[in-house]
Amino acid sequence: MLTIDITPPVLQEALKKDVNMIVSYHTPIFRPLRTLTLSNPLQATLLRCAQAGISVYTPHSALDATAGGINDWLASLFPSSSSGKNLVSPIVEKDGKPDVGAGRIVKIGNPGISFADCVRSVKEGLGLALVEVAEPYGIGEDKLVESIAICAGSGGSMLDGVDADLYFTGEMAHHEVLASIADGRRVILCGHTNTERGYLKHLGPRLKEELSKDGITGMENLEIVISEDDHHPLRVA
């Protein structure tokens, strides 16, 4: 079963569906632990996974950086300008590999696309009715976007100082947003996990394809499901 987070509802769903393994994009453990106890709800979730014989695998940073991963998927949401296909490259290249690394820069080229089109593409691509936006003071609507810096999840530190017309991420700290617009950057924020969850429907077929290449018997019977109880933890009220 694929999920962004292993929450108590996701665990109950996994138990009900009798899954053998959970691929959770976010790791349930962010800091070293000396013990696992039932008194901590998230730790208790892991203990119950172990009790039920459910393996847990977390691909987080690797899935961000890999070619065809989450950041490349986010980059694909934006339309190209009349000058042709968008150029996509990592913000931080990994070991000299031009298509692998942290974050993504999308070069749209001249004449660029409107900010309104960027916002519309994000909302449609992520299935969101609303997103948060910020613009530099006094910028005109006729100022087109020619470059976009992207980071799934929380991208404030990754995008800091990156030379791009638009920063697109899940969340940024208040002062990171202020610094960005003061530096002339537009910003689109969608909520941390909203920039990640939509990728799961692409991850499932990719996993099945890659596993079938390893010659493991029984792969033809492998069923990969996406959690129905994994949701963004915040809502607009």
C-alpha atoms as one frame of an Amber mdcrd trajectory, in Angstrom:
protein
   0.000   0.000   0.000   1.262   3.454  -0.927   0.794   6.429   1.383   2.378
   9.757   2.253   2.153   9.215   6.022   1.430   6.248   8.276  -1.316   7.664
  10.452  -3.617   5.592  12.695  -6.387   5.613  10.029  -3.893   4.481   7.381
  -2.748   1.641   9.639  -6.333   0.515  10.207  -6.878   0.553   6.447  -3.731
  -1.532   5.920  -4.898  -4.079   8.493  -8.352  -4.229   6.937  -6.917  -4.763
   3.454  -4.409  -7.318   4.768  -1.418  -5.655   3.096   2.081  -7.076   3.543
   4.022  -3.856   3.070   3.498  -0.114   3.360   5.564   2.244   1.215   5.320
   5.508   3.140   6.841   8.550   1.457   7.457  10.255   4.816   9.436   8.400
   7.441   7.500   7.910  10.692  10.751   8.457  12.652  12.523  11.793  12.157
  14.914  11.670  15.124  16.866   8.768  16.667  14.868   6.839  19.261  16.143
   4.852  22.220  12.844   3.042  22.627   9.521   2.478  20.897   6.518   2.752
  23.205   2.769   2.414  22.894   2.358   5.699  24.790   3.437   7.635  21.692
   0.708   7.372  19.009   3.063   7.392  16.000   5.473   4.934  17.623   2.518
   2.753  18.534   1.562   2.685  14.863   4.976   1.253  13.975   4.773  -1.329
  16.742   1.386  -2.438  15.476   2.821  -2.753  11.968   5.527  -5.024  13.365
   2.970  -7.023  15.321   0.900  -7.554  12.177   3.943  -8.478  10.084   3.673
  -5.378   7.884   6.990  -4.148   6.495   7.519  -0.388   6.135   9.741   1.254
   3.529  10.371   4.993   3.172  11.822   6.363  -0.104  11.490  10.085   0.794
  14.648  11.937  -0.392  15.475   9.384  -3.083  12.015   9.818  -4.589  12.508
  13.593  -4.579  15.850  13.452  -6.370  15.419  10.607  -8.865  14.641  11.161
 -12.527  10.899  10.845 -12.992  10.331  11.399  -9.268   8.071  13.800  -7.401
   9.845  17.013  -8.397   9.882  16.040 -12.076   6.167  15.299 -11.815   5.554
  18.747 -10.309   7.599  20.300 -13.112   5.386  18.575 -15.682   2.312  20.435
 -14.419   3.338  23.687 -16.098   2.546  24.484 -19.732   5.282  25.506 -22.130
   5.470  28.848 -23.882   5.126  29.351 -27.609   8.909  28.986 -27.931   8.779
  25.238 -27.337   9.347  22.529 -24.713  10.282  23.444 -21.136  13.805  22.615
 -19.949  13.972  20.903 -16.533  17.114  20.410 -14.418  17.927  19.806 -10.718
  18.605  22.777  -8.450  21.427  20.781  -6.856  22.902  18.228  -9.257  23.922
  14.822  -7.857  27.305  13.307  -8.820  27.385  14.906 -12.245  24.087  13.334
 -13.317  22.115  16.035 -15.156  18.678  14.567 -14.375  19.217  13.581 -10.716
  19.370  15.847  -7.677  17.452  18.021  -5.233  14.667  20.319  -6.432  13.984
  21.340 -10.000  14.354  24.444 -12.154  11.938  24.790 -15.063  13.114  27.085
 -17.845  10.066  28.122 -19.829  11.836  30.588 -22.048  10.709  33.636 -23.924
   8.001  34.922 -23.884   7.096  32.949 -20.743   3.636  32.246 -19.340   1.367
  34.321 -17.142   1.310  33.927 -13.375  -2.420  33.230 -13.619  -1.695  30.298
 -15.949   0.892  28.975 -13.473  -1.611  29.113 -10.617  -4.304  27.493 -12.744
  -1.965  24.685 -13.805  -0.996  23.946 -10.204  -4.599  23.868  -9.001  -5.688
  21.600 -11.842  -2.649  19.327 -11.571  -2.968  18.869  -7.812  -6.762  18.853
  -7.703  -6.959  21.868  -5.397  -9.661  24.518  -5.287  -7.399  27.004  -3.519
  -3.678  27.695  -3.165  -1.739  30.456  -1.417   0.145  32.951  -3.566   2.460
  35.883  -2.907   3.778  38.482  -5.319   6.425  41.207  -5.107   5.016  44.616
  -4.282   4.069  46.565  -7.390   4.642  43.761  -9.886   2.359  43.967 -12.905
   0.129  41.220 -14.248   1.927  41.564 -17.574   5.189  40.351 -16.010   5.469
  36.812 -17.396   7.102  33.824 -15.709  10.123  32.404 -17.542  11.629  30.244
 -14.781  10.195  28.229 -11.877  12.059  26.764  -8.888  10.328  23.693  -7.442
  10.657  21.703  -4.229   8.078  19.191  -3.025   7.027  19.486   0.601   8.777
  22.190   2.601  11.011  24.117   0.217  11.949  27.312   2.035  15.597  26.458
   2.660  16.060  24.669  -0.668  14.675  27.564  -2.718  16.366  30.335  -0.727
  18.294  32.530  -3.141  17.610  30.378  -6.217  17.427  32.542  -9.336  13.882
  32.012 -10.623  10.798  34.122 -11.289   8.530  31.806  -9.299   8.986  29.577
  -6.243   6.593  26.604  -6.090   6.500  24.387  -3.004   4.199  23.031  -0.323
   5.082  25.347   2.533   7.510  28.079   3.552   8.047  29.926   6.814   6.554
  33.421   7.074   9.880  35.209   6.842  10.981  32.997   3.948   7.950  34.194
   1.990   8.692  37.825   2.881  12.322  37.433   1.816  11.287  35.824  -1.464
   8.865  38.528  -2.556  11.282  41.240  -1.407  13.798  39.626  -3.774  11.331
  39.855  -6.658  10.058  36.247  -6.642   6.465  35.144  -6.913   5.424  32.271
  -4.630   2.848  29.464  -4.842   2.213  27.375  -1.704  -0.144  24.394  -1.723
   0.226  22.692   1.660   3.083  20.295   2.406   1.595  16.943   1.430  -0.559
  18.354  -1.362   2.611  18.631  -3.452   3.377  14.946  -2.867   0.212  12.864
  -2.683  -0.769  13.105  -6.346   2.466  11.384  -7.350   1.431   8.093  -5.744
  -0.736   7.144  -8.733   2.413   7.379 -10.881   4.606   5.551  -8.358   2.460
   2.403  -8.314   2.899   1.444 -11.996   6.566   2.422 -11.862   7.203   0.158
  -8.867   5.449  -2.754 -10.533   7.470  -2.271 -13.713  10.805  -2.067 -11.890
  10.071  -5.060  -9.665   9.111  -7.170 -12.665  12.555  -6.505 -14.170  14.245
  -8.227 -11.215  12.828 -11.604 -12.170  11.102 -12.085  -8.820   8.487 -14.807
  -9.080   4.888 -13.883  -8.377   5.167 -10.271  -9.528   2.286 -10.833 -11.925
   0.048 -11.257  -8.858   1.402  -8.206  -7.036  -1.337  -5.750  -6.112  -0.373
  -2.153  -5.331  -3.063   0.033  -3.785  -3.068   3.682  -2.746  -4.349   4.502
   0.714  -7.824   6.005   0.748  -7.403   7.298   4.306  -4.199   9.264   3.742
  -5.102  12.956   3.630  -3.541  16.371   4.077  -3.801  17.009   7.845  -5.057
  20.603   7.463  -8.306  21.804   5.931  -9.924  25.164   5.274 -12.811  25.744
   7.695
